[in-house]
Amino acid sequence: MDQVLLINQKILYIGANSSEKNLNMEINNESEAIQRLMDANDSKFWVDLRLIGMVTQVSEAIQRKTSPQIIHISGHATEEGKIDIIDKQDPNKGEHLEPDTLVEFLKNAGNVNCVLLNFCYSRKAADLIAKEAQNVGCVIGINGDIDSTAAVDFSKAFYKSLQGKILNNQSVIVEAFSKGRAAASQITKKDAYILFSGTFKKVVSISCLGDVPGYRFLDGRTREGTVGLAPSTTGLFTGTRWEINELSSSGNTTVITLECLGDVPGYRFLDGRTREGTVGLAPSTTGVFTGTRWEMNELSSSGNTTVVTLKCLGDVEGPRFLNGKIADEIVELVHSTEGLSSTKWEIMLIS
């Protein structure tokens, strides 16, 4: 297991080369400021810096094998939200990156906590990403134009707030956004920055409804990449908080992924291993990790609670239904829900 992946969260910084020399200088200043902040001891982040001169380089940076937690794009844009990208070798060559194209790139970026579009007129692109890229937790954009100094001040305050923190809860991003917006507004005298939340994500606890006494709450152990049952959702049991990402829905059935929000860095996505009938945590929901997709079948609902069964949709044949072995404090996959109350799970909305 790659320990770097478990300890450090990745910021992908993409600076689009512009025809405006002053803006290019501001992009360099911004990227260097972020790098300095995250080079500090125990920042829990590292910066992958890409200064690009072609649209294809944006695609290549975003769609790499290792998904970043934050994707940050800076540059110059038109009033329609198109990013101007000038060839670094030939300033007479230029391209536009359309908002729709950027959305398609981001759909293939893996699971991303936050996309920050730190360029003028980025509201349209931010709104599109939040609505259409279901793998993105939230998006920050700018309404209208903004002074480049204010944009750099936003970044400094935003990333300073994130130093030493784990992105296991959107409230961490919201707090950083508020500090960044306050810093920028000292220059702009207006709230130019807008935060768009992803449409399909919510935080829940999940408890087994089996009819024997014992531990009940689905608990992700992110350090070890394992899953078990916990006696409570309070105190040290931060792994009992899960973020649901709804991929599609039809009637009472919804296809989802479940991301553990435990405080300890590590693998986070609930992963059914159908060949073995076991359950663990995976580092991603893409590629070979098809067992991270679950079919949630709603049996009943009341207020903030819903009773469901969870069926693993992994490509390999085998047992598929999530089952809580309460007496043993473990979870497994079984072939059927027939006669097993322990395959019923109560999902309670937290936020």
Rosetta blueprint (number, residue, H / E / L):
1 M L
2 D L
3 Q H
4 V H
5 L H
6 L H
7 I H
8 N L
9 Q E
10 K E
11 I E
12 L E
13 Y E
14 I E
15 G E
16 A E
17 N L
18 S L
19 S L
20 E L
21 K H
22 N H
23 L H
24 N H
25 M H
26 E H
27 I H
28 N H
29 N H
30 E H
31 S H
32 E H
33 A H
34 I H
35 Q H
36 R H
37 L H
38 M H
39 D L
40 A L
41 N L
42 D L
43 S L
44 K L
45 F E
46 W E
47 V E
48 D E
49 L E
50 R E
51 L E
52 I E
53 G L
54 M L
55 V H
56 T H
57 Q H
58 V H
59 S H
60 E H
61 A H
62 I H
63 Q L
64 R L
65 K L
66 T L
67 S L
68 P L
69 Q L
70 I E
71 I E
72 H E
73 I E
74 S E
75 G L
76 H E
77 A E
78 T L
79 E L
80 E L
81 G L
82 K L
83 I E
84 D E
85 I E
86 I E
87 D L
88 K L
89 Q L
90 D L
91 P L
92 N L
93 K L
94 G E
95 E E
96 H E
97 L E
98 E L
99 P H
100 D H
101 T H
102 L H
103 V H
104 E H
105 F H
106 L H
107 K H
108 N L
109 A L
110 G L
111 N L
112 V E
113 N E
114 C E
115 V E
116 L E
117 L E
118 N E
119 F L
120 C L
121 Y L
122 S L
123 R H
124 K H
125 A H
126 A H
127 D H
128 L H
129 I H
130 A H
131 K H
132 E H
133 A L
134 Q L
135 N L
136 V E
137 G E
138 C E
139 V E
140 I E
141 G E
142 I E
143 N L
144 G L
145 D L
146 I L
147 D L
148 S H
149 T H
150 A H
151 A H
152 V H
153 D H
154 F H
155 S H
156 K H
157 A H
158 F H
159 Y H
160 K H
161 S H
162 L H
163 Q L
164 G L
165 K L
166 I L
167 L L
168 N L
169 N L
170 Q H
171 S H
172 V H
173 I H
174 V H
175 E H
176 A H
177 F H
178 S H
179 K H
180 G H
181 R H
182 A H
183 A H
184 A H
185 S H
186 Q H
187 I H
188 T H
189 K L
190 K L
191 D L
192 A L
193 Y E
194 I E
195 L E
196 F E
197 S E
198 G L
199 T L
200 F L
201 K E
202 K E
203 V E
204 V E
205 S E
206 I E
207 S E
208 C E
209 L L
210 G L
211 D L
212 V L
213 P L
214 G L
215 Y L
216 R L
217 F E
218 L E
219 D E
220 G E
221 R E
222 T L
223 R L
224 E L
225 G L
226 T E
227 V E
228 G E
229 L E
230 A E
231 P L
232 S L
233 T L
234 T L
235 G L
236 L L
237 F L
238 T H
239 G H
240 T H
241 R L
242 W E
243 E E
244 I E
245 N E
246 E E
247 L E
248 S E
249 S E
250 S E
251 G L
252 N L
253 T E
254 T E
255 V E
256 I E
257 T E
258 L E
259 E E
260 C E
261 L L
262 G L
263 D L
264 V L
265 P L
266 G L
267 Y L
268 R L
269 F E
270 L E
271 D E
272 G E
273 R E
274 T L
275 R L
276 E L
277 G L
278 T E
279 V E
280 G E
281 L E
282 A E
283 P L
284 S L
285 T L
286 T L
287 G L
288 V L
289 F L
290 T H
291 G H
292 T H
293 R L
294 W E
295 E E
296 M E
297 N E
298 E E
299 L E
300 S E
301 S E
302 S E
303 G L
304 N L
305 T E
306 T E
307 V E
308 V E
309 T E
310 L E
311 K E
312 C E
313 L L
314 G L
315 D L
316 V L
317 E L
318 G L
319 P L
320 R L
321 F E
322 L E
323 N E
324 G E
325 K E
326 I H
327 A H
328 D H
329 E L
330 I E
331 V E
332 E E
333 L E
334 V E
335 H L
336 S L
337 T L
338 E L
339 G L
340 L L
341 S H
342 S H
343 T H
344 K L
345 W E
346 E E
347 I E
348 M E
349 L E
350 I L
351 S L
